[in-house]
């Protein structure tokens, strides 16, 4: 069995899926208390790094996705598949799991 070297440039989402770079979680509380890794919540904000072609409709034509590479988005807490490439964390999820674009 051979190992496959993955990088962000080699990952191309299919259908209506998007590839998101997860934002860093908070290191400390508003009161200044530092959080250990076990107490940190999974972040729900990230930046789009790759977008699939869209979902096919009944006529076989792709429906375009409303988001683009570089958009910061808010997504569902337990949605998608977590992927770790090197030291960076990513999430591969469907467009329907994206809740909002954050400006």
GROMACS elastic network, one bead per residue, 0.5 to 0.9 nm:
[ bonds ]
;  ai    aj funct       b0    kb
    5    10     6  0.88166   500
    6     9     6  0.81531   500
    6    10     6  0.61376   500
    6    11     6  0.71423   500
    6    85     6  0.68803   500
    6    86     6  0.89703   500
    7    10     6  0.53348   500
    7    11     6  0.66434   500
    7    85     6  0.64225   500
    7    86     6  0.83014   500
    8    11     6  0.54622   500
    8    12     6  0.84041   500
    8    19     6  0.87350   500
    8    49     6  0.76169   500
    8    50     6  0.81245   500
    8    85     6  0.77110   500
    9    12     6  0.77162   500
    9    49     6  0.89626   500
    9    50     6  0.85066   500
   11    19     6  0.81245   500
   11    50     6  0.77321   500
   12    18     6  0.85871   500
   12    19     6  0.80558   500
   12    50     6  0.65875   500
   12    51     6  0.72893   500
   12    52     6  0.66536   500
   13    16     6  0.77688   500
   13    17     6  0.54972   500
   13    18     6  0.58646   500
   13    19     6  0.66140   500
   13    50     6  0.68183   500
   13    51     6  0.60188   500
   13    53     6  0.79638   500
   13    92     6  0.77143   500
   13    93     6  0.89134   500
   14    17     6  0.58267   500
   14    18     6  0.81034   500
   14    51     6  0.80924   500
   14    53     6  0.67291   500
   14    54     6  0.76769   500
   14    55     6  0.86933   500
   15    18     6  0.87403   500
   15    51     6  0.87876   500
   15    52     6  0.53540   500
   15    53     6  0.56949   500
   15    56     6  0.74552   500
   15    62     6  0.84576   500
   15    94     6  0.84576   500
   16    51     6  0.76510   500
   16    52     6  0.55506   500
   16    53     6  0.65740   500
   16    56     6  0.86249   500
   16    63     6  0.85889   500
   16    64     6  0.84191   500
   16    65     6  0.69185   500
   16    93     6  0.85438   500
   16    94     6  0.57671   500
   16    95     6  0.56360   500
   16    96     6  0.83294   500
   17    50     6  0.88099   500
   17    51     6  0.64724   500
   17    52     6  0.54479   500
   17    53     6  0.83399   500
   17    54     6  0.74445   500
   17    55     6  0.86115   500
   17    92     6  0.68027   500
   17    93     6  0.53661   500
   17    95     6  0.56293   500
   17    96     6  0.87488   500
   18    48     6  0.69440   500
   18    49     6  0.77924   500
   18    50     6  0.58238   500
   18    52     6  0.59770   500
   18    91     6  0.81982   500
   18    92     6  0.58076   500
   18    93     6  0.56048   500
   18    94     6  0.61620   500
   18    95     6  0.65301   500
   19    47     6  0.85099   500
   19    48     6  0.59823   500
   19    49     6  0.57008   500
   19    50     6  0.50237   500
   19    51     6  0.63738   500
   19    52     6  0.84570   500
   19    90     6  0.68403   500
   19    91     6  0.58604   500
   19    93     6  0.66920   500
   19    94     6  0.89286   500
   20    45     6  0.88780   500
   20    46     6  0.57786   500
   20    47     6  0.53563   500
   20    49     6  0.55946   500
   20    50     6  0.71795   500
   20    51     6  0.89348   500
   20    72     6  0.88856   500
   20    73     6  0.86084   500
   20    89     6  0.86468   500
   20    90     6  0.53800   500
   20    91     6  0.51450   500
   20    92     6  0.63457   500
   20    93     6  0.79717   500
   21    45     6  0.87258   500
   21    46     6  0.53238   500
   21    47     6  0.51939   500
   21    48     6  0.63844   500
   21    49     6  0.65064   500
   21    88     6  0.75331   500
   21    89     6  0.62067   500
   21    91     6  0.65948   500
   22    25     6  0.86788   500
   22    43     6  0.69506   500
   22    44     6  0.76117   500
   22    45     6  0.64167   500
   22    47     6  0.67281   500
   22    48     6  0.89934   500
   22    88     6  0.79529   500
   22    89     6  0.57436   500
   22    90     6  0.53169   500
   22    91     6  0.68208   500
   23    43     6  0.65462   500
   23    44     6  0.78627   500
   23    45     6  0.58367   500
   23    47     6  0.73420   500
   23    89     6  0.84298   500
   23    90     6  0.89732   500
   24    27     6  0.84826   500
   24    43     6  0.70715   500
   24    45     6  0.87509   500
   24    46     6  0.86541   500
   25    40     6  0.68687   500
   25    41     6  0.71021   500
   25    42     6  0.69433   500
   25    43     6  0.55731   500
   26    29     6  0.72826   500
   26    34     6  0.89023   500
   26    35     6  0.79433   500
   26    40     6  0.71723   500
   26    41     6  0.82910   500
   26    43     6  0.84265   500
   27    33     6  0.85755   500
   27    34     6  0.58704   500
   27    35     6  0.56913   500
   27    36     6  0.79070   500
   27    37     6  0.85630   500
   27    40     6  0.77540   500
   28    31     6  0.78434   500
   28    32     6  0.57119   500
   28    33     6  0.52125   500
   28    35     6  0.52557   500
   28    36     6  0.87660   500
   29    32     6  0.52348   500
   29    33     6  0.52636   500
   29    34     6  0.64867   500
   29    35     6  0.71809   500
   30    33     6  0.75114   500
   35    38     6  0.80007   500
   35    39     6  0.60244   500
   35    40     6  0.64135   500
   36    39     6  0.54942   500
   36    40     6  0.67183   500
   37    40     6  0.54355   500
   37    41     6  0.87467   500
   38    41     6  0.83323   500
   40    43     6  0.86220   500
   41    44     6  0.89932   500
   42    77     6  0.72887   500
   42    78     6  0.87127   500
   43    46     6  0.79382   500
   43    77     6  0.75983   500
   44    73     6  0.82365   500
   44    74     6  0.56261   500
   44    75     6  0.54298   500
   44    76     6  0.65807   500
   44    77     6  0.57475   500
   44    78     6  0.88544   500
   45    72     6  0.69548   500
   45    73     6  0.56169   500
   45    75     6  0.63926   500
   45   102     6  0.82866   500
   46    71     6  0.83916   500
   46    72     6  0.55632   500
   46    73     6  0.56095   500
   46    74     6  0.67802   500
   46    75     6  0.80122   500
   46    90     6  0.84605   500
   46    91     6  0.86839   500
   47    69     6  0.77060   500
   47    70     6  0.58814   500
   47    71     6  0.56633   500
   47    73     6  0.62451   500
   48    51     6  0.73504   500
   48    67     6  0.81763   500
   48    68     6  0.69213   500
   48    70     6  0.52451   500
   48    71     6  0.55351   500
   48    72     6  0.64306   500
   48    73     6  0.73789   500
   49    68     6  0.84651   500
   49    69     6  0.52297   500
   49    70     6  0.62866   500
   49    71     6  0.84271   500
   50    68     6  0.80042   500
   50    69     6  0.58247   500
   50    70     6  0.86532   500
   51    54     6  0.81021   500
   51    65     6  0.79363   500
   51    67     6  0.80282   500
   51    68     6  0.68752   500
   51    69     6  0.66845   500
   52    55     6  0.84984   500
   52    65     6  0.80318   500
   53    56     6  0.88650   500
   53    62     6  0.67816   500
   53    63     6  0.79734   500
   53    64     6  0.68422   500
   53    65     6  0.74921   500
   54    62     6  0.53868   500
   54    63     6  0.52872   500
   54    64     6  0.51436   500
   54    65     6  0.55951   500
   54    95     6  0.87714   500
   55    61     6  0.81789   500
   55    62     6  0.54020   500
   55    63     6  0.54553   500
   55    64     6  0.74287   500
   55    65     6  0.81350   500
   56    59     6  0.75948   500
   56    60     6  0.53151   500
   56    61     6  0.52848   500
   56    63     6  0.60187   500
   57    60     6  0.53989   500
   57    61     6  0.56529   500
   57    62     6  0.63191   500
   57    63     6  0.66740   500
   58    61     6  0.74978   500
   59    62     6  0.88046   500
   64    67     6  0.88460   500
   65    68     6  0.76583   500
   65    95     6  0.74237   500
   66    95     6  0.86179   500
   67    70     6  0.88131   500
   67    71     6  0.67463   500
   67    73     6  0.88317   500
   67    95     6  0.85706   500
   67   101     6  0.80012   500
   68    71     6  0.58686   500
   69    72     6  0.88405   500
   71   101     6  0.68080   500
   71   102     6  0.76238   500
   71   103     6  0.81685   500
   72   100     6  0.86836   500
   72   101     6  0.58511   500
   72   102     6  0.53010   500
   72   103     6  0.68826   500
   73    98     6  0.68394   500
   73    99     6  0.73969   500
   73   100     6  0.56523   500
   73   102     6  0.52501   500
   73   103     6  0.84462   500
   74    97     6  0.89897   500
   74    98     6  0.61125   500
   74    99     6  0.55371   500
   74   100     6  0.51876   500
   74   101     6  0.62507   500
   74   102     6  0.66286   500
   75    78     6  0.87352   500
   75    79     6  0.74332   500
   75    93     6  0.89317   500
   75    97     6  0.58023   500
   75    99     6  0.51440   500
   75   100     6  0.70966   500
   76    79     6  0.53327   500
   76    80     6  0.84704   500
   76    97     6  0.56460   500
   76    98     6  0.64711   500
   76    99     6  0.67275   500
   77    80     6  0.89291   500
   78    81     6  0.88254   500
   79    82     6  0.89608   500
   79    91     6  0.84418   500
   79    92     6  0.86645   500
   79    93     6  0.65588   500
   79    94     6  0.83016   500
   79    97     6  0.63875   500
   79    98     6  0.89243   500
   80    91     6  0.60442   500
   80    92     6  0.53514   500
   80    94     6  0.69871   500
   80    97     6  0.78379   500
   81    90     6  0.83666   500
   81    91     6  0.54754   500
   81    92     6  0.51777   500
   81    93     6  0.64198   500
   82    89     6  0.72465   500
   82    90     6  0.59401   500
   82    92     6  0.65773   500
   82    93     6  0.88826   500
   83    88     6  0.86306   500
   83    89     6  0.59933   500
   83    90     6  0.50389   500
   83    91     6  0.57826   500
   83    92     6  0.72602   500
   84    87     6  0.68255   500
   84    88     6  0.58672   500
   84    90     6  0.60048   500
   84    91     6  0.84878   500
   85    88     6  0.55072   500
   85    89     6  0.64254   500
   85    90     6  0.75422   500
   86    89     6  0.81177   500
   93    96     6  0.83325   500
   93    97     6  0.67299   500
   93    98     6  0.82178   500
   94    97     6  0.56132   500
   94    98     6  0.74720   500
   95    98     6  0.55573   500
   95    99     6  0.88394   500
   96    99     6  0.76315   500
   98   101     6  0.80811   500
